[in-house]
Amino acid sequence: MQTTNNVALLSEKQFDEQGSRQRCLQMRRRILEVSQMVPALHIGGSFSCLEMVESIYSHCLRKVSGNFHDTFIISKGHGCLAQYVNLEHYGILPKSALDLFCKPDGVLGTHPDLGIPGVEASTGALGHGLGIGMGMANADKILGADRNVYVVISDGELQEGSIWENILLAPALKLNRLVVLADLNDFQSLARMSETHPNFYPLIDKIKAFGWECKEVNGHNAKSIFDAIANRSGEAPFFVACKTVKGKGVAFMENQPIWHFRSPNIQEYERALQELVEVYE
């Protein structure tokens, strides 16, 4: 049973699946374009969470008077390019901002900073964004604000003790307007989580044991992500376990640790663009 007006509102929305897939395609191409302006960037982790971020911006964040009413935080700050291209798409950041990514006269760095239009928190020191989002959700609850808080975290980030402290606390505070999406690409920088931390699994059972409502989805299917969020009960904080692929969208980048922080050379760039010419499965 749906218990919040916003959950009911989302469940009534029509999801533009083709439009979402096309936007993600173009956003990957835009990130590749930016990659040719800098020596290195976090391309693998940005590609792995792109559908998650796009789904939130295009279908979950409500607007009031043209401005986003709900809150979004990308706690895995190294994936900020996925946020930047969405902010550019919705006109919150001008094209010139991304053109000056990591340049002395630009405002965008390799991690998001509070003060950048559309950015709610400075993140990238892993494990901090969820706590910030929880504080915002708790303040909204105390003040009676009609607002949802969405936080994207990573599986490598789930090694941080601060994450588990917040996972323990959120249900006790009854933060039922908090939605956490985990980018589970099975990598922590350069090594596989399943090899370095096998006791990390099964993750969903652990999160449920702390009192969260959980759903596992294909993290590269934006509609599945939206449907999970739209059809949650709204009775507890909600955790979306998004199974993803690091470097998704470009075959030679997928699941290759070298693409954690690297820009493609001109030959790799042109090869990648050739793969991103039509909407992929």
Residue frames as qw, qx, qy, qz and C-alpha x, y, z in Angstrom:
[[0.000, 0.889, 0.459, 0.000, 0.00, 0.00, 0.00],
 [0.409, 0.429, -0.026, 0.805, 1.33, 3.43, -0.91],
 [0.420, -0.674, -0.499, 0.347, 1.47, 5.67, 2.12],
 [0.219, -0.524, 0.008, 0.823, 2.85, 8.97, 0.86],
 [0.476, 0.779, 0.209, -0.351, 1.36, 11.38, -1.64],
 [0.132, 0.739, -0.536, -0.387, 4.67, 11.61, -3.48],
 [0.330, -0.130, 0.922, 0.156, 4.89, 7.84, -3.97],
 [0.493, 0.566, 0.640, -0.166, 1.40, 7.88, -5.45],
 [0.288, 0.857, -0.100, -0.416, 2.36, 10.84, -7.63],
 [0.057, -0.550, 0.753, 0.355, 5.40, 9.03, -9.04],
 [0.422, 0.103, 0.900, 0.035, 3.46, 5.83, -9.67],
 [0.480, 0.711, 0.450, -0.247, 1.08, 7.80, -11.92],
 [0.087, 0.761, -0.375, -0.522, 3.85, 9.26, -14.09],
 [0.898, 0.432, 0.088, 0.003, 4.49, 7.92, -17.58],
 [0.542, -0.559, 0.441, 0.446, 8.12, 6.94, -18.08],
 [0.583, 0.759, -0.189, -0.218, 9.64, 8.02, -21.39],
 [0.856, -0.271, 0.375, 0.231, 11.87, 4.97, -21.81],
 [0.720, 0.478, 0.225, 0.449, 13.08, 5.73, -25.32],
 [0.079, 0.931, -0.067, 0.350, 13.79, 9.35, -24.43],
 [0.617, -0.722, 0.312, -0.002, 15.72, 8.30, -21.35],
 [0.869, -0.028, 0.352, 0.348, 17.85, 5.83, -23.30],
 [0.536, 0.688, 0.149, 0.466, 18.59, 8.43, -25.95],
 [0.192, -0.940, 0.160, -0.231, 19.56, 11.03, -23.34],
 [0.758, -0.522, 0.360, 0.153, 21.97, 8.58, -21.69],
 [0.799, 0.317, 0.282, 0.426, 23.52, 7.87, -25.08],
 [0.290, 0.838, 0.031, 0.461, 24.08, 11.56, -25.74],
 [0.455, -0.854, 0.217, -0.129, 25.37, 12.15, -22.22],
 [0.861, -0.229, 0.315, 0.327, 27.97, 9.41, -22.66],
 [0.617, 0.547, 0.203, 0.528, 29.06, 11.10, -25.88],
 [0.065, -0.936, 0.048, -0.342, 29.29, 14.41, -24.02],
 [0.698, -0.652, 0.280, 0.100, 31.47, 12.87, -21.30],
 [0.823, 0.117, 0.306, 0.464, 33.72, 11.46, -24.03],
 [0.340, 0.811, 0.105, 0.465, 33.91, 14.94, -25.57],
 [0.373, -0.894, 0.186, -0.165, 34.99, 16.37, -22.21],
 [0.884, -0.314, 0.244, 0.247, 37.59, 13.60, -21.90],
 [0.708, 0.430, 0.157, 0.538, 39.48, 15.08, -24.83],
 [0.025, 0.890, -0.040, 0.453, 39.97, 18.36, -22.95],
 [0.504, -0.731, 0.393, -0.238, 41.72, 16.93, -19.85],
 [0.187, 0.493, -0.850, 0.013, 44.56, 14.47, -19.17],
 [0.241, -0.115, -0.958, 0.102, 42.31, 12.14, -17.13],
 [0.503, -0.223, 0.118, -0.826, 38.81, 11.84, -15.70],
 [0.368, -0.031, 0.872, -0.321, 36.62, 9.28, -13.89],
 [0.479, 0.167, -0.485, -0.713, 34.94, 7.83, -16.94],
 [0.351, -0.057, -0.933, -0.055, 34.26, 4.25, -15.74],
 [0.088, -0.349, -0.759, 0.543, 32.36, 5.18, -12.58],
 [0.287, 0.333, 0.045, -0.897, 30.46, 7.97, -14.33],
 [0.459, 0.105, -0.671, -0.573, 29.27, 5.61, -17.06],
 [0.267, -0.152, -0.942, 0.132, 28.21, 3.00, -14.49],
 [0.008, -0.466, -0.658, 0.591, 25.83, 5.34, -12.64],
 [0.061, 0.038, -0.303, -0.950, 24.54, 7.40, -15.57],
 [0.364, -0.385, -0.704, -0.473, 21.13, 5.71, -15.89],
 [0.399, -0.511, -0.645, 0.405, 20.64, 6.04, -12.14],
 [0.156, -0.376, -0.133, 0.904, 21.31, 9.78, -12.18],
 [0.154, -0.067, -0.501, -0.849, 19.35, 10.38, -15.39],
 [0.352, -0.467, -0.790, -0.187, 16.32, 8.53, -14.02],
 [0.299, -0.547, -0.501, 0.600, 16.35, 10.70, -10.90],
 [0.056, -0.319, 0.085, 0.942, 16.66, 13.96, -12.82],
 [0.208, -0.054, -0.601, -0.770, 14.24, 13.15, -15.62],
 [0.518, -0.358, -0.657, -0.414, 11.49, 11.42, -13.67],
 [0.557, -0.435, -0.634, 0.315, 11.90, 11.58, -9.88],
 [0.246, -0.240, -0.252, 0.905, 12.90, 15.13, -8.95],
 [0.114, 0.800, 0.589, 0.025, 9.79, 17.29, -8.83],
 [0.302, 0.224, 0.090, 0.922, 9.87, 20.88, -10.02],
 [0.098, -0.815, -0.496, 0.284, 8.31, 23.95, -8.45],
 [0.132, 0.951, -0.011, -0.278, 8.39, 27.22, -10.41],
 [0.646, 0.701, -0.296, 0.060, 10.98, 25.71, -12.74],
 [0.009, 0.641, -0.708, 0.296, 13.35, 24.65, -9.94],
 [0.614, -0.047, -0.787, 0.033, 13.96, 21.15, -8.59],
 [0.564, -0.622, 0.049, -0.541, 12.01, 20.75, -5.36],
 [0.948, -0.314, -0.016, 0.047, 13.53, 17.49, -4.12],
 [0.234, -0.825, 0.505, 0.097, 17.17, 16.96, -3.11],
 [0.951, 0.268, -0.112, 0.108, 19.83, 14.95, -4.95],
 [0.295, -0.802, 0.516, 0.064, 23.33, 14.14, -3.67],
 [0.872, 0.341, -0.343, 0.069, 25.94, 12.08, -5.49],
 [0.663, -0.698, 0.272, 0.018, 27.92, 10.71, -2.56],
 [0.800, -0.020, 0.367, 0.474, 30.33, 8.85, -4.88],
 [0.062, 0.872, -0.026, -0.484, 31.76, 12.19, -5.89],
 [0.274, -0.364, 0.681, 0.573, 34.11, 10.74, -8.49],
 [0.305, 0.410, 0.812, 0.281, 30.98, 9.99, -10.55],
 [0.075, 0.637, 0.274, -0.717, 30.09, 13.68, -10.72],
 [0.046, 0.195, -0.568, -0.798, 30.31, 13.83, -14.52],
 [0.074, -0.411, -0.885, -0.207, 27.05, 11.88, -14.56],
 [0.079, -0.748, -0.497, 0.433, 25.53, 14.74, -12.57],
 [0.111, -0.501, 0.197, 0.835, 27.23, 17.51, -14.55],
 [0.006, -0.054, -0.727, -0.685, 25.88, 16.30, -17.90],
 [0.109, -0.620, -0.777, -0.029, 22.37, 16.13, -16.43],
 [0.149, -0.720, -0.254, 0.629, 22.68, 19.63, -15.00],
 [0.072, -0.296, 0.459, 0.835, 23.83, 20.79, -18.43],
 [0.009, -0.318, -0.850, -0.420, 20.94, 19.00, -20.16],
 [0.160, -0.744, -0.645, 0.076, 18.39, 20.74, -17.93],
 [0.194, 0.777, 0.117, 0.587, 19.96, 24.15, -18.38],
 [0.589, -0.797, -0.094, 0.099, 21.20, 24.48, -14.80],
 [0.526, -0.507, 0.361, 0.580, 24.82, 24.50, -15.94],
 [0.485, 0.775, -0.164, -0.371, 25.82, 26.29, -19.15],
 [0.930, 0.326, -0.044, 0.165, 27.74, 24.37, -21.81],
 [0.296, 0.778, -0.391, 0.392, 30.74, 26.58, -21.09],
 [0.589, -0.621, 0.431, -0.287, 31.00, 25.09, -17.58],
 [0.938, -0.054, 0.335, 0.070, 31.72, 21.56, -18.82],
 [0.679, 0.672, -0.084, 0.285, 33.92, 22.92, -21.58],
 [0.074, 0.757, -0.461, 0.457, 36.09, 24.30, -18.77],
 [0.918, -0.376, -0.093, -0.089, 36.07, 21.08, -16.70],
 [0.825, -0.377, 0.060, 0.416, 39.20, 20.97, -14.51],
 [0.491, 0.547, 0.054, 0.676, 40.57, 24.15, -16.09],
 [0.344, -0.142, -0.388, 0.843, 42.03, 27.02, -13.99],
 [0.199, -0.004, -0.010, -0.980, 39.28, 29.40, -15.12],
 [0.532, -0.276, -0.656, -0.459, 36.46, 26.85, -14.68],
 [0.496, -0.431, 0.364, -0.659, 34.26, 25.96, -11.71],
 [0.959, -0.068, -0.037, -0.271, 33.88, 22.20, -12.19],
 [0.078, -0.611, 0.785, -0.064, 36.41, 19.81, -10.69],
 [0.416, 0.122, -0.890, -0.144, 36.75, 16.05, -10.44],
 [0.208, -0.404, -0.837, 0.303, 34.40, 16.08, -7.43],
 [0.096, -0.753, -0.431, -0.488, 31.29, 18.24, -6.90],
 [0.273, -0.043, -0.415, 0.867, 31.46, 21.33, -4.72],
 [0.048, -0.761, -0.596, 0.252, 28.65, 23.08, -2.86],
 [0.031, -0.676, 0.064, 0.733, 28.05, 26.40, -4.59],
 [0.021, -0.069, 0.752, 0.655, 28.01, 24.97, -8.10],
 [0.588, 0.065, -0.023, -0.806, 24.46, 25.44, -9.46],
 [0.853, 0.017, -0.359, -0.377, 22.46, 22.28, -8.80],
 [0.603, 0.146, -0.706, 0.341, 25.01, 20.76, -6.40],
 [0.599, -0.698, -0.181, -0.348, 23.67, 20.26, -2.87],
 [0.733, -0.636, 0.228, 0.081, 26.85, 19.02, -1.14],
 [0.243, 0.725, -0.644, -0.035, 30.61, 18.76, -1.55],
 [0.936, -0.168, 0.279, -0.133, 31.35, 15.04, -1.84],
 [0.667, 0.593, -0.443, 0.084, 34.11, 12.69, -2.90],
 [0.068, -0.387, 0.816, -0.423, 35.57, 11.92, 0.48],
 [0.538, -0.156, -0.739, -0.374, 33.69, 8.62, 0.37],
 [0.385, -0.347, -0.799, 0.304, 31.11, 7.90, 3.02],
 [0.059, -0.212, -0.313, 0.924, 30.04, 11.51, 3.68],
 [0.261, -0.107, -0.409, -0.868, 27.21, 12.09, 1.23],
 [0.469, -0.411, -0.760, -0.183, 24.75, 9.68, 2.84],
 [0.354, -0.432, -0.551, 0.620, 25.17, 11.35, 6.24],
 [0.030, 0.148, -0.062, -0.987, 24.58, 14.77, 4.68],
 [0.379, -0.204, -0.614, -0.661, 21.49, 13.48, 2.89],
 [0.457, -0.434, -0.763, 0.141, 20.17, 11.90, 6.08],
 [0.200, -0.338, -0.360, 0.847, 20.62, 15.18, 7.93],
 [0.215, 0.029, -0.294, -0.931, 18.66, 16.97, 5.22],
 [0.464, -0.296, -0.745, -0.378, 15.92, 14.31, 5.29],
 [0.397, -0.429, -0.686, 0.434, 15.67, 14.52, 9.07],
 [0.040, -0.245, -0.137, 0.959, 15.48, 18.32, 8.96],
 [0.332, -0.117, -0.517, -0.780, 12.74, 18.11, 6.34],
 [0.469, -0.385, -0.793, -0.051, 10.82, 15.69, 8.56],
 [0.287, -0.400, -0.518, 0.700, 11.12, 17.94, 11.61],
 [0.073, 0.270, -0.043, -0.959, 10.05, 21.00, 9.61],
 [0.550, 0.481, 0.604, -0.320, 7.27, 19.16, 7.80],
 [0.204, 0.583, -0.432, -0.657, 8.80, 19.88, 4.39],
 [0.870, 0.338, 0.307, -0.186, 7.33, 17.96, 1.45],
 [0.313, 0.767, -0.537, -0.157, 10.64, 16.87, 0.01],
 [0.995, -0.024, 0.046, 0.088, 12.39, 13.64, -0.96],
 [0.155, -0.803, 0.550, 0.169, 16.13, 13.12, -0.66],
 [0.952, 0.301, -0.033, 0.033, 17.93, 10.92, -3.20],
 [0.287, -0.772, 0.552, 0.132, 21.52, 9.79, -2.57],
 [0.885, 0.388, -0.256, -0.003, 23.74, 7.79, -4.95],
 [0.491, -0.675, 0.550, 0.022, 26.47, 5.76, -3.27],
 [0.594, 0.486, -0.621, -0.159, 28.92, 3.12, -4.54],
 [0.945, -0.227, -0.234, -0.011, 29.78, -0.42, -3.47],
 [0.606, 0.255, -0.385, 0.648, 33.36, 0.61, -2.76],
 [0.167, -0.513, 0.200, -0.818, 31.93, 3.38, -0.59],
 [0.813, -0.412, -0.182, -0.369, 30.00, 0.76, 1.38],
 [0.748, 0.029, -0.485, 0.452, 33.32, -0.18, 2.98],
 [0.055, 0.440, -0.293, 0.847, 33.12, 3.06, 4.98],
 [0.218, -0.297, -0.818, 0.441, 31.93, 2.69, 8.57],
 [0.174, 0.237, 0.197, -0.935, 30.05, 5.98, 8.34],
 [0.463, -0.017, -0.577, -0.672, 27.79, 4.47, 5.68],
 [0.487, -0.248, -0.837, 0.006, 26.79, 1.62, 7.99],
 [0.102, -0.254, -0.552, 0.788, 26.23, 3.99, 10.91],
 [0.339, 0.180, -0.077, -0.920, 23.76, 5.90, 8.76],
 [0.518, -0.071, -0.740, -0.423, 22.12, 2.74, 7.44],
 [0.334, -0.263, -0.820, 0.383, 21.58, 1.74, 11.08],
 [0.012, -0.296, -0.396, 0.869, 20.17, 5.13, 12.06],
 [0.236, -0.018, -0.401, -0.885, 17.86, 6.02, 9.16],
 [0.452, -0.379, -0.745, -0.311, 15.08, 3.53, 10.00],
 [0.359, -0.424, -0.622, 0.552, 15.18, 4.56, 13.67],
 [0.004, 0.307, 0.068, -0.949, 14.59, 8.17, 12.56],
 [0.462, 0.562, 0.670, -0.145, 11.78, 6.94, 10.28],
 [0.047, 0.567, -0.321, -0.757, 13.26, 8.72, 7.25],
 [0.612, 0.353, 0.708, 0.021, 10.76, 7.31, 4.79],
 [0.451, 0.874, 0.067, -0.166, 11.45, 10.09, 2.29],
 [0.183, -0.707, 0.625, 0.276, 15.09, 8.99, 1.92],
 [0.929, 0.354, 0.088, -0.057, 15.97, 6.98, -1.20],
 [0.311, -0.669, 0.609, 0.293, 19.49, 5.55, -1.56],
 [0.873, 0.471, -0.070, -0.106, 20.69, 4.13, -4.87],
 [0.579, -0.563, 0.532, 0.255, 23.83, 1.98, -4.77],
 [0.589, 0.666, -0.394, -0.233, 25.99, 1.74, -7.89],
 [0.787, -0.330, 0.521, 0.001, 27.04, -1.91, -7.58],
 [0.642, 0.670, -0.337, -0.157, 29.60, -2.23, -10.38],
 [0.970, -0.193, -0.003, 0.151, 31.71, -4.67, -8.29],
 [0.639, 0.386, -0.188, 0.639, 34.76, -2.40, -8.31],
 [0.405, -0.873, -0.077, 0.262, 36.53, -0.35, -5.67],
 [0.001, -0.821, 0.418, 0.390, 38.82, 1.78, -7.82],
 [0.364, 0.560, -0.688, -0.284, 41.04, -0.92, -9.35],
 [0.039, 0.116, -0.986, 0.113, 39.99, -4.19, -7.69],
 [0.516, -0.326, -0.606, -0.510, 36.79, -6.22, -7.65],
 [0.496, -0.435, 0.363, -0.657, 34.72, -6.05, -4.47],
 [0.953, -0.076, -0.083, -0.282, 33.74, -9.70, -4.88],
 [0.806, 0.254, -0.413, 0.339, 37.41, -10.67, -4.67],
 [0.235, 0.403, -0.475, 0.746, 38.68, -8.27, -2.00],
 [0.325, -0.119, 0.518, -0.782, 35.56, -8.26, 0.23],
 [0.337, -0.141, -0.863, -0.349, 33.58, -11.48, -0.33],
 [0.165, -0.409, -0.793, 0.421, 31.73, -11.05, 2.97],
 [0.180, 0.158, -0.044, -0.970, 30.16, -7.91, 1.52],
 [0.568, -0.028, -0.529, -0.630, 27.62, -10.31, -0.01],
 [0.122, 0.611, 0.639, 0.451, 24.70, -10.86, 0.21],
 [0.110, 0.118, -0.142, 0.977, 24.25, -7.09, 0.49],
 [0.434, -0.402, -0.355, -0.724, 20.45, -6.88, 0.30],
 [0.694, -0.426, -0.579, 0.051, 20.00, -9.18, 3.30],
 [0.461, -0.162, -0.377, 0.787, 22.25, -6.94, 5.37],
 [0.087, -0.188, -0.069, -0.976, 20.40, -3.74, 4.43],
 [0.580, -0.421, -0.495, -0.492, 17.00, -5.32, 5.11],
 [0.646, -0.319, -0.600, 0.348, 18.23, -6.49, 8.52],
 [0.238, -0.086, -0.267, 0.930, 18.76, -2.83, 9.44],
 [0.184, 0.587, 0.600, -0.512, 15.10, -2.02, 8.70],
 [0.163, 0.420, -0.334, -0.828, 15.20, -0.70, 5.15],
 [0.778, 0.471, 0.349, -0.225, 12.86, -1.49, 2.30],
 [0.260, -0.494, 0.647, 0.519, 15.02, -2.81, -0.58],
 [0.801, 0.526, 0.223, -0.182, 14.78, -3.58, -4.26],
 [0.473, -0.350, 0.593, 0.550, 17.41, -4.97, -6.64],
 [0.600, 0.736, 0.195, -0.247, 17.29, -3.73, -10.25],
 [0.715, 0.304, 0.248, 0.578, 19.29, -3.55, -13.47],
 [0.265, -0.701, -0.090, 0.656, 21.17, -0.29, -12.94],
 [0.128, -0.202, 0.499, 0.833, 21.32, 0.36, -16.68],
 [0.081, -0.516, -0.746, -0.412, 17.57, 0.24, -17.14],
 [0.034, -0.147, 0.236, -0.960, 16.32, 3.66, -16.07],
 [0.606, -0.304, -0.317, -0.663, 12.68, 2.55, -16.17],
 [0.742, -0.244, -0.611, 0.129, 13.38, -0.31, -13.75],
 [0.335, -0.009, -0.443, 0.832, 15.03, 2.17, -11.39],
 [0.289, -0.195, -0.020, -0.937, 12.09, 4.56, -11.63],
 [0.698, -0.287, -0.506, -0.418, 9.52, 1.78, -11.21],
 [0.609, -0.180, -0.647, 0.422, 11.26, 0.57, -8.05],
 [0.123, -0.019, -0.329, 0.936, 11.21, 4.07, -6.55],
 [0.406, -0.173, -0.221, -0.870, 7.66, 4.85, -7.70],
 [0.762, -0.254, -0.479, -0.353, 6.25, 1.61, -6.27],
 [0.313, 0.126, -0.744, 0.577, 7.97, 1.57, -2.89],
 [0.346, -0.609, -0.710, 0.065, 5.70, 1.41, 0.13],
 [0.001, -0.695, 0.046, -0.718, 6.92, 4.71, 1.59],
 [0.734, -0.638, -0.169, -0.158, 6.95, 3.21, 5.07],
 [0.748, -0.506, 0.179, 0.390, 10.75, 3.07, 5.55],
 [0.023, 0.743, -0.468, -0.478, 13.92, 4.44, 3.96],
 [0.891, 0.402, 0.173, -0.118, 14.34, 2.84, 0.56],
 [0.342, -0.572, 0.640, 0.382, 17.50, 1.19, -0.82],
 [0.814, 0.541, -0.006, -0.212, 17.82, 0.46, -4.54],
 [0.601, -0.403, 0.599, 0.342, 20.59, -2.03, -5.30],
 [0.605, 0.729, -0.093, -0.307, 21.55, -1.21, -8.89],
 [0.803, -0.119, 0.468, 0.349, 23.59, -3.90, -10.63],
 [0.349, 0.901, -0.116, -0.232, 25.87, -2.04, -13.02],
 [0.868, 0.183, 0.125, 0.445, 28.94, -2.37, -15.23],
 [0.308, -0.729, 0.147, 0.594, 31.91, -0.07, -14.83],
 [0.108, -0.349, 0.562, 0.742, 32.46, 1.74, -18.14],
 [0.477, 0.449, 0.748, -0.100, 29.02, 0.71, -19.44],
 [0.449, 0.813, 0.161, -0.334, 28.30, 1.63, -23.04],
 [0.389, 0.755, -0.513, -0.124, 31.77, 1.28, -24.53],
 [0.982, -0.039, -0.177, -0.050, 32.76, -2.38, -24.86],
 [0.705, 0.314, -0.405, 0.491, 36.52, -1.96, -24.48],
 [0.080, -0.521, 0.399, -0.750, 36.02, 0.11, -21.30],
 [0.782, -0.397, -0.113, -0.466, 33.57, -2.23, -19.58],
 [0.908, -0.416, 0.036, 0.020, 34.95, -3.93, -16.44],
 [0.731, 0.353, -0.182, 0.555, 38.48, -2.70, -17.22],
 [0.516, -0.689, -0.265, 0.434, 40.11, -1.13, -14.11],
 [0.458, -0.014, 0.169, 0.872, 42.32, 1.16, -16.23],
 [0.031, -0.541, -0.415, -0.731, 39.24, 3.24, -17.06],
 [0.399, -0.673, -0.515, 0.351, 38.69, 4.22, -13.45],
 [0.103, -0.898, 0.002, 0.428, 40.67, 7.42, -14.07],
 [0.452, -0.160, 0.573, 0.664, 41.88, 7.87, -17.61],
 [0.465, 0.652, 0.006, -0.599, 41.07, 9.81, -20.76],
 [0.837, 0.288, 0.427, 0.184, 40.96, 7.90, -24.07],
 [0.271, -0.359, 0.428, 0.784, 43.52, 8.83, -26.70],
 [0.409, 0.392, -0.202, -0.799, 42.24, 10.03, -30.06],
 [0.370, 0.104, -0.852, -0.355, 42.02, 6.52, -31.52],
 [0.106, -0.267, -0.899, 0.331, 40.18, 5.20, -28.45],
 [0.232, 0.398, 0.289, -0.839, 37.92, 8.26, -28.47],
 [0.451, 0.286, -0.447, -0.718, 36.88, 7.73, -32.09],
 [0.325, -0.028, -0.940, -0.099, 36.36, 4.02, -31.48],
 [0.023, 0.319, 0.750, -0.579, 34.16, 4.78, -28.46],
 [0.356, 0.370, 0.031, -0.858, 32.06, 7.25, -30.45],
 [0.401, 0.149, -0.740, -0.519, 31.46, 4.59, -33.08],
 [0.211, -0.216, -0.938, 0.171, 29.89, 2.39, -30.42],
 [0.049, 0.508, 0.552, -0.660, 27.67, 5.21, -29.17],
 [0.096, 0.052, -0.467, -0.877, 25.79, 5.86, -32.41],
 [0.565, -0.313, -0.494, -0.582, 22.48, 4.24, -31.48],
 [0.616, -0.476, 0.337, -0.530, 20.62, 3.28, -28.34],
 [0.339, 0.281, -0.895, 0.067, 22.11, 0.09, -26.90],
 [0.751, -0.397, -0.477, -0.224, 20.53, -2.71, -24.90]]
